[in-house]
Amino acid sequence: MKEIRFTLDDQEFKKLKENTDHAKISVIAGEALSLFNWALDEVKNGRKIVSMNPAEDDITEIITPTLQRLKNARIAATTAAVASTSL
């Protein structure tokens, strides 16, 4: 098991505590990391992570710098594979 330490702005910490019914920060961090690992796997498999408001037919892609790098790497690998098969 690894221990992770980081600094969180007081307002962000307060917001997290309020939005999670004052759950332990270790629980919140564990859930956040699990969700991020899931997102990484989805992007690695060519899927997009989106937020959707069905009432307004509004869909927004959720992308972070890490997810974007993974997406770009996957596109580059796919492009290279296609290029090598067409030679």
C-alpha positions in Angstrom: 0.0 0.0 0.0 1.3 3.5 -0.9 0.7 6.7 1.0 0.0 9.8 -1.1 0.4 13.4 0.3 -0.8 16.5 -1.4 -1.9 20.0 -0.6 -5.5 21.0 -1.2 -6.8 24.6 -1.2 -9.0 25.3 1.9 -12.1 26.1 -0.2 -11.7 23.0 -2.3 -11.4 20.9 0.8 -14.5 22.5 2.3 -16.4 21.9 -0.9 -15.4 18.3 -1.0 -16.4 17.8 2.6 -19.8 19.4 2.0 -20.5 17.6 -1.3 -19.6 14.2 0.2 -21.5 14.5 3.5 -18.2 15.0 5.3 -16.7 11.6 4.3 -13.2 10.9 5.3 -10.7 12.4 2.9 -9.0 9.0 2.4 -12.4 7.6 1.1 -12.8 10.6 -1.2 -9.2 10.2 -2.5 -9.7 6.5 -3.0 -12.9 7.0 -5.0 -11.3 9.7 -7.1 -8.3 7.6 -8.0 -10.5 4.6 -8.8 -12.6 6.8 -11.1 -9.5 8.2 -12.8 -8.0 4.7 -13.3 -11.3 3.7 -15.0 -11.2 6.8 -17.2 -7.6 6.0 -18.2 -8.7 2.4 -19.2 -11.6 3.8 -21.2 -9.5 6.3 -23.1 -6.8 3.6 -23.7 -9.5 1.5 -25.3 -10.6 4.3 -27.6 -13.6 5.5 -25.7 -14.5 9.1 -24.6 -15.5 10.2 -21.1 -18.4 12.6 -21.3 -20.9 14.5 -19.2 -24.4 14.5 -20.6 -27.5 16.6 -19.9 -30.3 14.6 -21.6 -32.8 17.4 -21.0 -30.9 19.8 -23.2 -29.2 17.2 -25.5 -25.9 18.6 -24.3 -22.8 16.4 -24.3 -19.4 17.6 -23.2 -16.2 15.5 -23.4 -14.2 15.4 -20.1 -10.5 15.6 -20.8 -7.5 16.2 -18.6 -3.9 16.7 -19.6 -3.2 13.1 -18.8 -6.2 11.7 -20.6 -5.3 13.9 -23.6 -1.7 12.5 -23.7 -3.1 9.0 -23.6 -5.6 9.8 -26.3 -2.8 11.3 -28.5 -0.5 8.3 -27.9 -3.3 5.9 -28.9 -4.0 7.9 -32.1 -0.3 8.0 -33.0 0.0 4.3 -32.4 -3.1 3.6 -34.6 -1.8 5.9 -37.3 1.6 4.2 -37.3 0.1 0.8 -37.4 -2.1 1.8 -40.4 0.8 3.4 -42.2 3.0 0.3 -41.7 0.3 -2.0 -43.1 -0.2 0.1 -46.3 3.5 -0.1 -47.3 
